[in-house]
Amino acid sequence: MNQTPLKHSSSTRFAPARSLVTGATSGIGLALTEQLAAAGLPVVALGRRTETLLALQARYPSLAVVQADLSALGQLDALAQHLVSAFPDLCCVIHNAGIQHNVRFDAADYGLDAIRTEIDTNLVAPIALTRALLPQLLSRPQAWVVNVGSGLAFAPKRSSAVYGATKAGLHLFTQGLRVQMQGSPLYVVETVMPLVDTPMTLGRGQNKLSATEAAAQIIQGLQAGRQDIWVGKARGIPWLQRFAPSVLRRIMRNG
């Protein structure tokens, strides 16, 4: 899985008319939103916390904000209809929102509700929202679906079994959708994250990549027309998968 350019006949220059960023109020999503807005690209920031969204909009007056909880799956069709109606120029969706419960699967306080929230937010929501927005995206001259993945899709750690499973599922969904969309105006991109310094990883790990740098590398990869964007230390994963899979498993297990 090399960082090869997208193989479409038209230009892959990343200059979307309007992008939607989910999970836009913290971490990588916030950094992506800020960097895209600072570059003068129209952005819709989607998040759960209204006050945080409004504070973000106050710093970037051209920014549009939408409050939504992506784990509320029954509301996603209505959300998509609202997005298409309010932003008919929408042509890029960056699925960044995610939840990770950093616990063992057999932890006493980890039950069905937590499992369901992780799966719904990390896997079902991006699949369902992509499906609901697909007619809009395919109607544009160029469009992008960008799924923010994780190195944990390729090897597990001692905790977060369900999180890793959702990222593995998102990886395969990205690959499958990409195959189906060949020849269309839709580019399907996966970004693979290392351990990034975000509220989700607070108190865990060392030498974490900053969210600002992670977002910058994602945007650089999009501008270069890459379909697989390996960020930071995650760039070593394809090599380790091929030549030293046991080393990759050991690194990720202790992450």
Backbone hydrogen bonds, N-H to C=O, Kabsch-Sander energy under -0.5 kcal/mol:
donor,donor_aa,acceptor,acceptor_aa,energy
4,T,2,N,-2.1
6,L,225,G,-3.0
8,H,6,L,-1.1
15,A,13,R,-1.3
19,S,42,P,-2.1
20,L,92,C,-2.8
21,V,44,V,-2.6
22,T,20,L,-0.5
22,T,94,I,-2.2
23,G,46,L,-0.7
24,A,46,L,-2.4
26,S,23,G,-0.8
29,G,26,S,-0.7
30,L,26,S,-1.3
31,A,27,G,-2.1
32,L,28,I,-2.9
33,T,29,G,-2.4
34,E,30,L,-2.7
35,Q,31,A,-2.4
36,L,32,L,-2.7
37,A,33,T,-2.4
38,A,34,E,-2.6
39,A,35,Q,-1.3
40,G,37,A,-1.6
41,L,36,L,-2.3
44,V,19,S,-3.0
45,A,43,V,-0.5
45,A,64,A,-3.1
46,L,21,V,-2.7
46,L,44,V,-0.6
47,G,66,V,-1.7
50,T,48,R,-0.8
53,L,49,R,-2.1
54,L,50,T,-2.6
55,A,51,E,-2.1
56,L,52,T,-2.1
57,Q,53,L,-2.4
58,A,54,L,-1.8
59,R,55,A,-1.0
59,R,56,L,-0.5
60,Y,56,L,-1.4
63,L,60,Y,-2.5
64,A,43,V,-2.3
66,V,45,A,-2.6
68,A,47,G,-2.5
70,L,68,A,-0.6
72,A,69,D,-1.9
73,L,71,S,-1.7
75,Q,72,A,-2.0
76,L,73,L,-1.6
79,L,75,Q,-2.2
80,A,76,L,-2.6
81,Q,77,D,-2.3
82,H,78,A,-2.3
83,L,79,L,-2.5
84,V,80,A,-2.5
85,S,81,Q,-2.2
86,A,82,H,-2.9
87,F,83,L,-2.4
90,L,87,F,-2.1
91,C,18,R,-2.4
92,C,18,R,-1.3
93,V,144,W,-2.3
94,I,20,L,-3.4
95,H,93,V,-0.7
95,H,146,V,-2.8
96,N,94,I,-1.2
102,N,100,Q,-0.8
103,V,101,H,-2.2
107,A,104,R,-1.7
110,Y,107,A,-1.7
111,G,109,D,-0.7
115,I,111,G,-2.3
116,R,112,L,-3.0
117,T,113,D,-2.2
118,E,114,A,-2.2
119,I,115,I,-2.4
120,D,116,R,-2.9
121,T,117,T,-2.5
122,N,118,E,-2.6
123,L,119,I,-2.1
124,V,119,I,-2.2
125,A,120,D,-2.9
127,I,123,L,-1.7
128,A,124,V,-3.2
129,L,125,A,-3.1
130,T,126,P,-1.8
131,R,127,I,-2.3
132,A,128,A,-2.3
133,L,129,L,-2.0
134,L,130,T,-0.9
134,L,131,R,-0.6
137,L,133,L,-2.4
138,L,134,L,-2.9
139,S,135,P,-0.9
139,S,136,Q,-0.6
140,R,137,L,-1.3
143,A,185,P,-2.3
144,W,91,C,-2.4
145,V,187,Y,-2.5
146,V,93,V,-3.1
147,N,145,V,-0.5
147,N,189,V,-2.9
148,V,95,H,-2.4
148,V,146,V,-0.6
149,G,147,N,-0.9
149,G,191,T,-3.8
151,G,193,M,-2.1
153,A,150,S,-1.9
154,F,151,G,-1.9
155,A,151,G,-0.8
157,K,159,S,-0.5
158,R,253,R,-1.9
160,S,103,V,-1.9
164,G,160,S,-2.3
165,A,161,A,-1.9
166,T,162,V,-2.4
167,K,163,Y,-2.1
168,A,164,G,-2.2
169,G,165,A,-2.3
170,L,166,T,-2.3
171,H,167,K,-2.1
172,L,168,A,-2.0
173,F,169,G,-2.4
174,T,170,L,-2.5
175,Q,171,H,-2.1
176,G,172,L,-2.5
177,L,173,F,-3.0
178,R,174,T,-2.3
179,V,175,Q,-1.8
180,Q,176,G,-2.0
181,M,177,L,-2.0
182,Q,179,V,-1.0
184,S,181,M,-2.4
187,Y,143,A,-2.8
187,Y,185,P,-0.5
189,V,145,V,-3.1
189,V,187,Y,-0.6
190,E,227,Q,-2.4
191,T,147,N,-2.6
192,V,229,I,-2.9
193,M,149,G,-0.9
193,M,191,T,-0.6
196,V,194,P,-0.7
197,D,209,L,-3.3
198,T,196,V,-1.2
201,T,198,T,-1.1
202,L,199,P,-1.1
204,R,201,T,-2.2
209,L,195,L,-2.0
211,A,197,D,-0.7
214,A,210,S,-2.4
215,A,211,A,-2.6
216,A,212,T,-2.0
217,Q,213,E,-2.4
218,I,214,A,-1.9
219,I,215,A,-2.4
220,Q,216,A,-2.5
221,G,217,Q,-2.2
222,L,218,I,-2.3
223,Q,219,I,-2.6
224,A,220,Q,-1.5
225,G,222,L,-1.3
226,R,221,G,-2.4
227,Q,4,T,-1.6
229,I,190,E,-3.0
230,W,228,D,-0.7
231,V,192,V,-2.5
231,V,229,I,-0.6
234,A,231,V,-2.0
235,R,232,G,-2.0
236,G,233,K,-1.8
237,I,234,A,-1.8
240,L,236,G,-2.4
241,Q,237,I,-3.1
242,R,238,P,-1.6
243,F,239,W,-2.9
244,A,240,L,-1.8
247,V,244,A,-0.6
248,L,244,A,-1.9
249,R,245,P,-2.3
250,R,246,S,-1.9
251,I,247,V,-2.6
252,M,248,L,-2.6
253,R,249,R,-2.3
254,N,250,R,-1.5
255,G,252,M,-1.1
